[in-house]
């Protein structure tokens, strides 16, 4: 697989991941409306009673809280902003995955962090365990597109390093003149050698 194909695949997987982040962010704004719709749908579907009861309870809590204390929803506005901001950070790997490999690592670590957060904070906040499992699935499904991004980026990095080494070996240096050092990329920002 050549570098262009790898870059294309990296961008496809990143597009999927960023779409998930954006959807998670945007849907954190109208929670009362969304839980109302979900509650209505669940009452018309053959849904488990535990799920229907939980969504009804969440919707009622949001409705009462927004009526009496609307400023508390500002917390979920910041949650939405956080998702959208993290999505923007993945523009770096979109442009140059090798140079911005750390962003991919950050995303994978964040996905792994969802699991202990749900396991620790879920019981403290009175969240049913099965709903914590749903929350943990966001970390699992979130890391799935990042795994091929990581693999393709690592392969692309090795290919670029190999091409640089071959280019340096091919360069002819007159006797007694030291070989030229590798030049920085055109944008002037050095790349880390891993």
LINJO-V353740 format. One record per backbone hydrogen bond with DSSP energy under -0.5 kcal/mol. CO is the residue of the C=O (numbers start at 1). NH is the residue of the N-H. If there is no record, write none. Layout:
# LINJO-V353740
((CO | NH) (CO | NH))
This chain:
# LINJO-V353740
((2 | 6) (3 | 7) (4 | 8) (5 | 9) (6 | 10) (7 | 11) (8 | 12) (9 | 13) (10 | 14) (11 | 15) (12 | 16) (13 | 17) (14 | 18) (15 | 19) (16 | 20) (17 | 21) (18 | 22) (19 | 23) (20 | 24) (21 | 25) (22 | 26) (23 | 27) (25 | 28) (26 | 29) (26 | 30) (29 | 31) (30 | 34) (31 | 35) (32 | 36) (33 | 37) (34 | 38) (35 | 39) (36 | 40) (37 | 41) (38 | 42) (39 | 43) (40 | 44) (41 | 44) (41 | 45) (42 | 45) (42 | 47) (45 | 47) (48 | 52) (49 | 53) (50 | 54) (51 | 55) (52 | 56) (53 | 57) (54 | 58) (55 | 59) (56 | 60) (57 | 61) (58 | 62) (59 | 63) (60 | 64) (61 | 65) (62 | 66) (63 | 67) (64 | 68) (65 | 69) (69 | 72) (70 | 73) (71 | 74) (72 | 75) (72 | 76) (73 | 77) (74 | 78) (75 | 79) (76 | 80) (77 | 81) (78 | 82) (79 | 83) (80 | 84) (81 | 85) (82 | 86) (83 | 87) (84 | 88) (85 | 89) (86 | 90) (87 | 90) (88 | 91) (89 | 92) (90 | 94) (91 | 95) (92 | 96) (96 | 100) (98 | 101) (100 | 103) (100 | 104) (101 | 105) (102 | 106) (103 | 107) (104 | 108) (105 | 109) (106 | 110) (107 | 111) (108 | 112) (109 | 113) (110 | 114) (111 | 114) (111 | 115) (112 | 115) (112 | 116) (113 | 117) (114 | 118) (115 | 119) (116 | 120) (117 | 121) (117 | 122) (118 | 122) (120 | 124) (121 | 125) (122 | 127) (123 | 126) (128 | 131) (128 | 132) (129 | 133) (130 | 134) (131 | 135) (132 | 136) (133 | 137) (134 | 138) (135 | 138) (135 | 139) (136 | 139) (136 | 140) (137 | 141) (138 | 142) (139 | 143) (140 | 144) (141 | 145) (142 | 146) (143 | 147) (144 | 148) (145 | 149) (146 | 150) (147 | 151) (148 | 152) (149 | 153) (150 | 154) (151 | 155) (152 | 156) (153 | 157) (154 | 158) (155 | 159) (156 | 160) (157 | 161) (158 | 162) (159 | 163) (160 | 164) (161 | 165) (162 | 166) (163 | 167) (164 | 168) (165 | 169) (166 | 170) (167 | 171) (171 | 173) (174 | 177) (176 | 178) (185 | 188) (188 | 190) (192 | 194))
